[in-house]
Amino acid sequence: MRTVLIRLLLGVFARLPLRVNQALGGALGTLSWLVSPKLRRNTLNNLARCFPEQDAAWHRRIGRRSLIETTRSLTEAPWLWRQSAETLRTLLIPGEQAALLEAAGSHGEAIIATPHLGSWEFAGLCLATLRPTTALYRPPRIKALDGFIRASRSRTGSRLVPTTPTGLRALRQALDVGEVVGMLPDQTPKGSGGVFAPFFGQPAYTMRLLTQLARRTRAPVILAFCERLPRGAGFRVHCVAASQTIYDNDPLTAASELNRCVELLIRRCPTQYLWSYRRFARQPPPDTTTQA
């Protein structure tokens, strides 16, 4: 029954005009801020960790707006899934260093990392219109929705692969033949797949997979996000290129560069980051500050 209800809601959101869709998402986000102490607590705790120089009023203001934008990400996703590549491209507004993304899509292999910032669904769909793209995909908790979401996210041409040995081999093969690989760089990895690296000055368990792929292939690493513009006006792309440090043999050094780039993007638009995500839930032992 829950799956049926979710599919019905997705169908409703998919058919609303984008401006109305995002307005409804904003209203639901405001409601979530008011009625969900857990989401509010996670959001405020993360902001206090990452921006200790700001006061509580700033944390609350940014936190509330962040939850509004996060909910808009959820409601607009089914709308985006139904659009053609041509329609999506009309919504893409060039922003700071957008040429980096265009260059990555015009020749050779590249790793495009999109954090949970702005509209990551839009970013993934648009990326696949530039070049053949293989993207890392984590199946949803509700298994009955897996096929639907997978088909929706791949409709502009992206090949989705799971976080399994088979999927990781597919990522390496894609880079070997000059394709683009898309990844979310700020998800907490499972098991021993990460290293504790500074993120806004705090130890965060950070994926090693991206930097390992980069070091092995020497593929350019570009971090990008699509800022959601007001009233359904589109999405402005922002990019930053990782430095040569991303290829460092030391996992901590490479992961620190990855997090530095994610930070740079977040500081451009802190209200559209997923601050409710428990990014610091896993911590190193008390007697260490970094641990592979």
N, C-alpha and C positions, 0 to 999 in steps of 0.2 A: 504493500500500500504506500509506503514512504517513497519508493521509487516512482510509482505512478504519479504521486503528487508533485514530486520534483520535476518529472518530465512535463507535466501540465504547466507548472510555473515557468520552466524554461521556454515552453512554447509561447506563453503570454509575453514574456520579456523579448522574445525574438521578433515579435510582430509590432511592438511599440516603436514609434519614431525615436531616433537616437536621443533627441533632446528630452523627450518625455521619459524615456527609459532612464536616462541619467538623473533626471529630477526625482523620479521615484526611488532610484537607488540612494540618492542623497537623503531622502526622507527616512528610508529604512536604516541608513547609517546613523542618523540622529537618534532614532528610536533605540538602536542597539547600544549606543553610548549611554542612554538613560537607563536601560533595563538590564544590561549585562555587566555586573560588577567584575566578572572574570576578564572580559575583554578590556574593560576600562583599566583594570589593575595591571594587566600585562603591558598595555600601551604606555601607561604612565611610568611604570618601572623601567621600561626600555629607554624612554626619553630621558629619564633622570640619570640613567647610566651614561648615555651617549652625549647629553648636553647638560653636564652639571653646572655649567656657568649660567644657565638660564633659570629663571625663577619658576615657581609652581604654576603661576598663571599662564606663562608661556607654554609649559608642558601640557596644560589642560587645553589650551587653544589649539595647539598643533595636534594633540592627540585626538581631539574631537573631529577636526577636519580630516585627519588621517583615516579614521574609521568611516567617515562619510565617503571618502574616495575609494577605500577598500570595498565597500558595499557596491559602489558604482562599478567596480571591476567585475563583480559577480553578476550584476544585472545586465551589463552591456555585453558580456561574453556570448550569450546565445544570439544576440543581434549580430555581432561581428561574424559569428560562424556561418551565418546565412548569406553574407555579402560576397559579391564577385571580387576577383582580384582588381578589376578596374575601379570598382567603387571604393575599395580599401585604399587604393593609391590616391584617389582624390581627397581622402581624409588625412593624408600624410603631409605635414607641414615641415619643411626643412628648418632646423634650428642650429644650435652651436655645433660646429664641426661635423655637420651631417655628411660632408664629403667623405669622411672616413668610412662611413657605412656604405656609401655608393662605391667607393674604391674596392672595399672588401667584396662587394657583390659583383664586381666586373671582371675579376681575374683571380685565379689561384685559390688555394685553400685558405680558410680563415676560421677562427673561433670567435663567435659572437656571443657574449655573455650579457644576459638581460636580467637584472635583479628584480625583486618584487617591488617595483617602483613604477608609477604611472600605470599604463595599460600594457601589461606583459602579454596578454592574449593578442592584442593588436600587433605588438612587436613581432610575435612569433608568426602570425599569419602573413604580415608584410615581408618579413625576411625571406620566406619561401618564394615570394614573387621575384626576388632578385636573382637567385641562383639555386641550383639543386641543394637542398638543405636536409640534413639529418639532425634531429633534435632529441635530446634526452627527455624521457617521459616517465613520470611516476604515476602509476594507475591510481584512480580514486579509491577511497575506502569502501564505497558502495560499488561492489563488483558489477552489478547489473547495469551501471552507467558507463562502464569502461568502453564498450564498443562504440556507443554513441559519441562520447567525448573524443575518443581517438579518431573517429571518422570526421568529426567536426573540425578538429585542430589540423588535420592533414588535408583538408579540402583545397587549399591553395598550392599543394604540391609537397609539403614537408613530409619526410619519412620519419615516423616516430619510433623510437627504440626504447625498451625498458632498461632499468638500472640492474641489469644482469650481465654475466660474462658475455653472452651473445650480443647484447646491446652495446657493450663497451667495445667489442671487436668491430661492430658496425661503425662506431664513431671513428675508430682508427682507420678503417678502410675508406671511409668517406674523405678524410683528410688526405689519405695517400693518393686518391684520384683527383684531388683538387677541388673538392666540394666544401661547402660551409657547414660547420657544426654549431648548433645552438644549444645553450645551456643556461640554467639558473644558478648563478654563482653563490647565492646566499642561503641555500638550503643546508641545514645541518646534515652531514653525511652519517650513515650508519656504521656501526662497528669501528674498525680501525682505518676507515677511509678518509680520515681527516687529520689535521694538525691544529693545535691551539695557536691562533695568530691574532694580533691586535686588530680590533674593530672599534673605532671611536675610543681607542685607549683601553678597551676591555678585552679579555681573552675570549675568543669565539671559536668554536670548533668549525674549521673551514675545510672545504673539500680539497683533496689532493688531485682528483681526477683531471680537472681542467689544466692545472699546471704541468702535470705529467704528460698530457697530450701535447701541450704547447712545447715542452722541452724535447719530446721525441720527434715532432714534426717541424719545429721552428715556424709554425704557422703564426701569422699576425693575430694578436688578441685584442679585440675591440669590445669595450663595454658600452652599452647603449640602453636608453629607455625612451619611451614615448609618453610625454607629458599630456595629460588629458586637458584639453582647452574647454573653457566654459560654454554652456548652452549648446552642446553637440557640434561645436565648430571644427572638430578634428583633433589631431594628435601631433604635437611638435616633437621631433626626434632630437635627442641630445646624445653625443658620443664622446668617448675619451679612449685613446689608445694606451694600452699598457706599455710600460718601459721594458727595456731588455732584462730587468730584474725578474720578470715573470718566468724567464728560462733558467733561473739559477738552480744549481744542483741541490742546494739546501731547501728542503720542503718549507721550512718556516719562512725563509726569505721570500720565496716565490709566493706563498700564501699571503704574506704581509702586503706584497705589491697588489695582489688581487683585491684584498680588502681596502687598500688605499684608494683604488680606482672606484670601487663601489661607494665609498665614502664621498668622493668628489661629486658623484652623480646625485647622491642623496641630499647633499648640502645645497644643490641647485633647486631642489623641490622637496623639502622635508615633509610637506603636508601630504604627499602622495606615496609615501613609503608605507609598507606593511608593518607598522610598529606593534601590532598585536601579536605578531609571530614571536614565539619564545626562542629567540636567537641565542640567548645565553643560558638556556636550560642545562646544557651539559658544560661542566666546568672542570678545569684541571685539578689535581690534588692540591690541598692547601699549601704544601711546601714548595710548589713550583708555579711558574708563570707561563711556561710554554711546555708543551709535551707532544711528541709525534704520536 
